């Protein structure tokens, strides 16, 4: 947690020696707080002060990286409990389990399914971020992890409790920096040794929060730097509460033993429940969720929850201002315009798709504002609409002169008709959901 | 190691709202449903109380909604009759109450008459013994005729009537006072308007303790993040003592989900995204689960698989 100027001042010699180039220690402290000066600019400062400041400037939740450089999965360094307080920084990653019960061929097949679980949704790429390989119970754990490490496009989690199996498995694939899971009170000493000697991240679980804090503290004292707090899904309420307590303790109290991202290993009775439970923890507060299923309907659903929750609430979401062709429109297809606020655009797009009427949607750059806000804020005008439609060469695509405008902007009609080739302006519906009826009834007649 | 105390000290509580009226209470319901009363964030029972579980209300409409066939098929032929649909929802899906929407009253659609709508209310009230939520069709002008008749038909049943907006709240206040119902206050994904509508209701002398807030629901992927945050902020404001935001919150997940392409189009249109048969209900369930985590008290849902999974998590979360 960053210190205030006053807190930094208390750490300084308070001699106003001016060696830092500033007239007083107070002025210097203020500049350090504002990150314009560094504590090292103060020659007489004590080592204790340096240590205190360095501790205080360490983020309350550590950034943990899993995987080899170039394709690392990064998680943590979150700063807030609620997305409206700032934003959530590093989207929760989905890990898919490769059970020990699978044959080698089946394990490879599942790994390929994981590699192939990549989706394009609203202009973003969504994918499974990690493959979670169970090692306990495999006939040959070393060859299992090696073959998956060779095949996988994503970083690995190694799941196991047996210390000697884990040691061999880690030795075999340590160059791809897997996350070691699950260290608990029974195996912590050997797991610490593996993690610290091979510099691998370690996921730790405890039978209580007190025990968990003891284990992470012990691991830290013995040189393990990167850790993940891990929880199960047997009692959902208990896990939500544990995730909340550890995150609050870390972010608000700077309690170092909990200053790591969290993971939930989900074990559900069926894929439906798994989807729903993973969605809950994607929102609150898991950095990784481990699931079993690779069905796209499950993964895409969870990924969309993550995508939404990790959207920056302070930045309006926009789509590119260009001409969108929905459902292969032709020269007789309707033309409409809307704003580049993504929520507006995707609502319109979704309803147009639902109508099954191929349509051109011309998107006007309104700096991410919806129709009414854009109009009120002077970000959209009839002139701008006409200009955008010209730039997007819409007239070359169709042989009619009809333009559908949002029902909230009827006032644009006359000006567009008077100042452009779009001589027949149709006032569309006010709400996106009325678009299908409009396209199938009003437009077709 | 001793864990630091991270308990929040909330100063206030969410209003307790009971829906439905039994015989001694002047209605005909065999049970009532109570929501609200929380003195803490969702499921954070170590710093406050959550006296009542979140509830699931079965979506029922007077007319078959324009949902994809596979979704309608999952509900079955009962979807064609509001009475049978409501019965199936209560008996087979185990929903806590029924949300009845008069889609058919829409002037752009079937334009059903207010008295037809009132008949549906009467029939559904007879067919099931759980409390009822009654919505108009969303067209303010038409709803000003539809809702008074529906309200009258359910007089004394302590229903939840939706919805009061800035544009029509006077009518809703009048009928709910006359027929002893409770009100859903609606705002278009805007927490300030949400508060404003509640102020209007209060100024119209309607007790805010009889109000449930509806911040409008967005489907997953289509503004879900906005609504999630408004629900969360609303709950926090209520717990911090803002009486205008202390109402329980309702989400119409079923009504919104099956309009968006992920829950509408099958894999012929969206190749590689899985069968709609599964993707649809999971889109509904994950959306509902998200709002549950944000602080929703009443979730309106429809697909049996979606309802079941969310019911399972509620049990384990409480």
Interface residues (C-beta under 8 A of the other chain):
Chain A: X82 X83 X84 X119 X121 X122 X209 X210 X213 X214 X217 X235 X236 X237 X240 X241 X244 X245 X248 X249 X252 X253 X255 X257 X258 X269 X272 X273 X275 X276 X277 X279 X280 X283 X284 X295 X296 X297 X298 X300 X301 X302 X304 X305 X307 X308 X309 X311 X313 X343 X346 X347 X350 X351 X353 X354 X433 X434 X437
Chain B: X1 X2 X3 X4 X6 X41 X42 X43 X44 X45 X46 X108 X218 X220 X221 X222 X223 X224 X225 X226 X228 X229 X232 X233 X236 X259 X260 X261 X262 X264 X265 X269 X272 X273 X274 X275 X278 X279 X281 X282 X283 X285 X286 X289 X290 X292 X293 X294 X305 X306 X308 X309 X310 X312 X313 X316 X317 X318
